[in-house]
Amino acid sequence: MIQRILLGSSLLAALLTLNACDDPGKATAAAGKGDIRVAYVTNGVADFWTIAKAGADAAGGDFDVSVDVLMPTGGVTDQKRMVEDLITKQVDGIAISPIDPGNQIDVIDAAAAETLVITHDSDAPGSKRLCYIGMDNYDAGRMCGKLVKEALPDGGKIYIFVGRIEQDNARRRRQGVIDELMDRSSDADRFDAPGAAIVGDKYTVLGTLTDQFDRAKAKANVEDVLSRHPDVDGLVGLFAYNPPLILEALEGAGKIGEIKVIAFDEDDETLQGIIDGSVVGTVVQNPYMYGYKSVEVLSKLARDEDAGIPENGMIAIPARTIRKGDVSAFWTDLKKKTGKE
């Protein structure tokens, strides 16, 4: 077990004061008051991560550790800077959702040489992280593909929208959707490069557009598809902010209800869309538990306790499909956990 040298109380207080700011790219004020300090690093700024922060903060209190939640606004470079800064500050553990895991192995391994490192939401296969906390994104993608089939049982033309394909979770999620629509066998390592249309017996995936977490670009991508492909039948948004922006673009084009929307995650606009009938359904993760479990595992590892990590290194938090009949109870529970009641 890697032992960390704890920060002096005066330096810790100064750092907490420095980090207690409104900039989402900075650490939030530490939650919990224990002498163990851990960091929860997201892959961007989104309502999804606000939910995860609530879970991380709750675990900080339950397990008596100080928790800093950091949300990078500048992509891989910003995330790398945050990790390096955390190492300098000698935190006792880092939970990270890698933006570009294939090109961040060195960063993760360097951090793992200095402190406890786990991944959440998106994994970094081949790195020296101690475990991954999250769902099986490929299986979740296939669940989303099943929603497409429910929405368009006779087949149709589909377009996919996602933040970054470089992320392990995005690549697997997208591939799961495609493989389900093409009625292929399961193979999480398969990869259909974006570009040419993917044509099956009933469904055609016209393409995939990325936005790099740029909301304006994400909406513009949808508007462009509506203009270039007026015969598109379904739009699939794979990151939390994609479905609400799809709805905005459809409303602007006067096509709400004409084109099926299939979603991912539990943004408020998405859930309201399911109630209103403008969204078929959504595949939800459990970001609250991502945050909570990450802090729990790091706190136990830091105290040399059994963190319950399986041999395969994955602590699974299963995905769920939310349809109209499920959304009310799900949303009520979500509001309770995040203090939005």
Secondary structure, DSSP 8 states (H G I E B T S, - for coil): --------HHHHHHHHHHH-SS-TTSB---BS--SEEEEEE-SS--HHHHHHHHHHHHHHHHTTEEEEEE--SSHHHHHHHHHHHHHHTT-SEEEE--SSGGG-HHHHHHHHTTSEEEEESS--TTS--S-EEE--HHHHHHHHHHHHHHH-TT-EEEEEEES-SSSHHHHHHHHHHHHHHTT----TT----SSS-EE-SSEEEEEEEE-TT-HHHHHHHHHHHHHH-TT--EEEE-STTHHHHHHHHHHHTT-BTTBEEEEES--HHHHHHHHHTSS-EEEE--HHHHHHHHHHHHHHHHTT------TTSEEE---EEE-HHHHHHHHHHHHHHHT--
